Amino acid sequence: MDTMDHPPHFYHVVTPEQWGQFSHEIFYEDPSLQNEGFIHASTEAQVTATMNRYFKGEPIVLLLKIEAARLTSELKYELAPSVNDYFPHIYGPINKDAVREITVIYAAEDGSFTFI
């Protein structure tokens, strides 16, 4: 995927508890950075499916809107074979000044999420 095709923003989904662990830090590190070597993220078109695939059952999630140009860690769009789509992967911690918005998303009664 050509870098010219990438949107200026992408999203990372996190629980309030995970985000809160880094409240006094200038960087955020998701556990996947240690376990898989990168932090998972989604484009706007992918984020609802991501929330429902990995966070269903959580009452609340936070949606971090990240500005790609401000991110200090390497960003790569890579194929996720399980869904046959390219996702943004962050190879390092997320510098919090790249986070442009944080949206609180509440689960519906059935536990699902929607982001419009």
C-alpha positions as CSV (number, residue, x, y, z in Angstrom):
1,M,0.0,0.0,0.0
2,D,1.5,3.3,-1.1
3,T,2.0,5.9,1.7
4,M,0.2,8.5,-0.4
5,D,-3.0,6.4,0.0
6,H,-3.0,6.7,3.8
7,P,-5.5,8.9,5.6
8,P,-4.1,11.7,7.8
9,H,-5.7,10.2,10.9
10,F,-6.2,6.7,12.2
11,Y,-7.6,5.2,15.4
12,H,-6.5,3.0,18.3
13,V,-9.1,1.5,20.6
14,V,-8.3,1.1,24.3
15,T,-10.2,0.5,27.5
16,P,-10.3,3.4,30.0
17,E,-8.3,1.3,32.5
18,Q,-5.5,0.7,30.0
19,W,-5.3,4.4,29.0
20,G,-5.4,5.4,32.7
21,Q,-2.3,3.4,33.4
22,F,-0.4,6.0,31.3
23,S,-2.1,9.1,32.6
24,H,1.1,10.7,33.9
25,E,3.2,9.6,30.9
26,I,4.0,11.3,27.6
27,F,3.8,8.0,25.7
28,Y,1.2,5.2,25.7
29,E,2.2,1.6,25.2
30,D,-0.4,-1.1,24.4
31,P,0.4,-4.6,25.7
32,S,0.6,-5.7,22.0
33,L,3.8,-3.7,21.6
34,Q,5.6,-6.1,23.9
35,N,3.7,-9.2,22.8
36,E,3.6,-8.7,19.0
37,G,6.1,-5.9,18.4
38,F,3.6,-3.2,17.3
39,I,0.4,-1.5,18.4
40,H,-2.8,-2.3,16.4
41,A,-4.8,0.5,14.9
42,S,-7.6,1.0,12.4
43,T,-8.8,3.4,9.8
44,E,-12.1,5.1,10.3
45,A,-13.8,2.5,8.0
46,Q,-12.3,-0.3,10.0
47,V,-12.8,0.9,13.6
48,T,-16.4,-0.3,14.3
49,A,-15.5,-3.8,13.2
50,T,-12.3,-3.7,15.3
51,M,-14.3,-2.6,18.4
52,N,-16.8,-5.4,17.9
53,R,-14.2,-8.0,17.1
54,Y,-11.9,-7.3,20.1
55,F,-13.8,-5.3,22.7
56,K,-17.4,-6.8,22.7
57,G,-18.4,-7.2,26.3
58,E,-16.6,-4.1,27.5
59,P,-19.0,-1.4,28.7
60,I,-16.9,1.5,27.5
61,V,-14.0,2.0,25.2
62,L,-11.9,5.0,24.3
63,L,-11.3,5.8,20.7
64,L,-8.0,7.6,20.2
65,K,-7.8,9.6,17.0
66,I,-4.2,9.8,16.1
67,E,-2.6,12.3,13.6
68,A,-0.2,10.3,11.5
69,A,2.1,13.2,10.8
70,R,2.6,13.9,14.6
71,L,3.4,10.2,15.4
72,T,7.0,9.7,16.4
73,S,7.0,5.9,16.1
74,E,7.1,4.1,12.7
75,L,3.7,3.6,11.1
76,K,3.2,0.8,8.6
77,Y,0.1,-0.4,6.8
78,E,0.2,-4.2,6.8
79,L,-2.1,-6.9,5.6
80,A,-4.1,-8.7,8.3
81,P,-4.8,-12.0,6.6
82,S,-7.6,-13.0,8.9
83,V,-9.8,-10.2,7.4
84,N,-7.8,-9.6,4.2
85,D,-7.4,-5.9,4.8
86,Y,-4.5,-3.5,5.4
87,F,-4.3,-2.0,9.0
88,P,-2.1,0.7,10.5
89,H,0.5,-0.8,12.8
90,I,2.6,1.4,15.1
91,Y,6.1,0.1,15.7
92,G,6.7,1.9,19.0
93,P,4.9,3.8,21.7
94,I,2.2,6.4,20.8
95,N,3.3,9.9,21.8
96,K,0.3,11.4,23.4
97,D,0.7,14.7,21.5
98,A,-0.2,12.8,18.3
99,V,-3.6,11.9,19.9
100,R,-5.9,14.6,18.6
101,E,-9.2,13.5,20.0
102,I,-10.4,10.9,22.5
103,T,-14.0,9.7,22.1
104,V,-15.8,7.7,24.7
105,I,-17.9,4.9,23.1
106,Y,-20.5,3.2,25.1
107,A,-21.6,-0.3,24.3
108,A,-25.2,-0.9,23.2
109,E,-27.4,-3.2,25.2
110,D,-26.2,-6.2,23.2
111,G,-22.6,-5.3,24.0
112,S,-21.8,-4.1,20.5
113,F,-20.2,-0.8,19.5
114,T,-20.9,1.7,16.7
115,F,-18.8,4.6,15.6
116,I,-20.3,7.0,13.1
